[in-house]
Amino acid sequence: MKFMLMIYNRPGFLEEFSEAERTELFGDVDVLMRELTESGELIGGEALADPSNTKTVRVRDGVAAVTDGPFTEAKEHFAGYLLVECEGVERAVEIAASWPDAKRWAMEVRPVMSGSGTEM
């Protein structure tokens, strides 16, 4: 099954870390990415730009309203994602739990549906 692992963290948190903390964080990420690549579970993933670059679009009565910023007021934001293919949700949760952001903020695990969307 394919799962999207959504990474949540807080804007600007890296500036609060010491150089050693940043090195450790990125080292942990590198190890996980290497392991997932070698196991064949990693399909892809990307970091997202700062939330200040976000546009939220809502269409009401056929008219698009575009606002700046994320759609919810929160201290945390959707920062990036991993797309993995693994045996089941238990493994996807295990991967998410090992991601550094899960220790400080949150990771969301969601099954990816096929084109028809009938499996869920």
RODO-2510 file (C-alpha; in nm, 4 decimals, decimal comma):
residues 120
     n   res          X          Y          Z
     1     m     0,0000     0,0000     0,0000
     2     k     0,1055     0,3569    -0,0587
     3     f     0,1016     0,6087     0,2240
     4     m     0,1632     0,9805     0,2403
     5     l     0,3519     1,0785     0,5546
     6     m     0,2816     1,4467     0,6115
     7     i     0,5432     1,6362     0,8094
     8     y     0,4353     1,9143     1,0456
     9     n     0,6659     2,1550     1,2231
    10     r     0,6901     2,5188     1,3253
    11     p     0,8200     2,7967     1,0992
    12     g     1,1614     2,9238     1,2018
    13     f     1,2439     2,6397     1,4398
    14     l     1,5786     2,5699     1,2718
    15     e     1,7062     2,9167     1,3596
    16     e     1,6554     2,8267     1,7279
    17     f     1,8772     2,5171     1,7009
    18     s     2,2482     2,5186     1,7581
    19     e     2,4704     2,4083     1,4722
    20     a     2,5179     2,0726     1,6464
    21     e     2,1401     2,0254     1,6797
    22     r     2,0852     2,1081     1,3116
    23     t     2,3651     1,8690     1,2109
    24     e     2,2090     1,5929     1,4222
    25     l     1,8602     1,6569     1,2806
    26     f     1,9758     1,6511     0,9177
    27     g     2,1935     1,3477     0,9892
    28     d     1,8895     1,1626     1,1274
    29     v     1,6913     1,2543     0,8159
    30     d     1,9750     1,1394     0,5876
    31     v     1,9912     0,8019     0,7651
    32     l     1,6156     0,7496     0,7335
    33     m     1,6099     0,8530     0,3678
    34     r     1,8972     0,6154     0,2905
    35     e     1,7222     0,3280     0,4728
    36     l     1,3914     0,3898     0,2936
    37     t     1,5668     0,4179    -0,0428
    38     e     1,7609     0,0951     0,0124
    39     s     1,4474    -0,0925     0,1269
    40     g     1,2571     0,0289    -0,1810
    41     e     0,9853     0,1850     0,0345
    42     l     1,0579     0,5471    -0,0595
    43     i     0,8626     0,6664    -0,3617
    44     g     0,9309     1,0370    -0,3206
    45     g     0,8913     1,3424    -0,1047
    46     e     0,9601     1,7120    -0,0872
    47     a     0,9924     1,9936     0,1603
    48     l     0,7474     2,2784     0,1149
    49     a     0,8199     2,6519     0,1037
    50     d     0,7505     2,8687     0,4070
    51     p     0,3774     2,9134     0,4809
    52     s     0,4099     3,2853     0,4017
    53     n     0,4242     3,1775     0,0347
    54     t     0,0889     2,9981     0,0589
    55     k    -0,2242     3,0945    -0,1316
    56     t    -0,5578     2,9532    -0,0185
    57     v    -0,8307     2,9285    -0,2811
    58     r    -1,2013     2,8980    -0,1996
    59     v    -1,4699     2,9007    -0,4674
    60     r    -1,8131     3,0192    -0,3522
    61     d    -2,1001     3,0752    -0,5900
    62     g    -1,8623     3,0313    -0,8816
    63     v    -1,6244     3,3059    -0,7647
    64     a    -1,2686     3,2241    -0,6579
    65     a    -1,1451     3,4026    -0,3489
    66     v    -0,7679     3,3867    -0,3016
    67     t    -0,6110     3,4754     0,0300
    68     d    -0,2499     3,4790     0,1431
    69     g    -0,1246     3,2302     0,3952
    70     p    -0,2301     2,8897     0,5169
    71     f    -0,5975     2,8128     0,5583
    72     t    -0,5879     2,7638     0,9352
    73     e    -0,4423     2,9624     1,2192
    74     a    -0,1914     2,7369     1,3880
    75     k     0,1584     2,7407     1,5275
    76     e     0,2421     2,4296     1,3245
    77     h     0,2276     2,4017     0,9474
    78     f     0,2408     2,1338     0,6800
    79     a     0,6115     2,1390     0,5988
    80     g     0,6636     1,8504     0,3579
    81     y     0,5835     1,4912     0,2856
    82     l     0,7196     1,1472     0,2113
    83     l     0,5432     0,9051    -0,0182
    84     v     0,6167     0,5467     0,0793
    85     e     0,5007     0,2049    -0,0314
    86     c     0,5060    -0,0559     0,2419
    87     e     0,3263    -0,3656     0,3691
    88     g     0,0655    -0,1855     0,5767
    89     v    -0,0259     0,1015     0,8018
    90     e     0,1789    -0,0394     1,0902
    91     r     0,5015     0,0011     0,8906
    92     a     0,3981     0,3481     0,7700
    93     v     0,3379     0,4511     1,1325
    94     e     0,6769     0,3056     1,2301
    95     i     0,8483     0,5155     0,9605
    96     a     0,6583     0,8290     1,0685
    97     a     0,7495     0,7706     1,4334
    98     s     1,1184     0,7575     1,3417
    99     w     1,1073     1,0930     1,1568
   100     p     1,2634     1,3754     1,3685
   101     d     0,9620     1,6083     1,3370
   102     a     0,7372     1,3490     1,5052
   103     k     0,9405     1,3949     1,8243
   104     r     0,8677     1,7706     1,8400
   105     w     0,5503     1,8259     1,6375
   106     a     0,3538     1,5723     1,4352
   107     m     0,3480     1,3371     1,1402
   108     e     0,0224     1,2395     0,9727
   109     v    -0,0061     0,9013     0,7988
   110     r    -0,2722     0,8723     0,5321
   111     p    -0,3332     0,5945     0,2774
   112     v    -0,3094     0,7043    -0,0851
   113     m    -0,6082     0,5940    -0,2867
   114     s    -0,5889     0,4625    -0,6401
   115     g    -0,7434     0,6516    -0,9295
   116     s    -1,0896     0,5092    -0,8610
   117     g    -1,0816     0,5779    -0,4888
   118     t    -1,3077     0,2835    -0,4148
   119     e    -1,0740     0,0965    -0,1809
   120     m    -1,1478     0,3120     0,1261
***
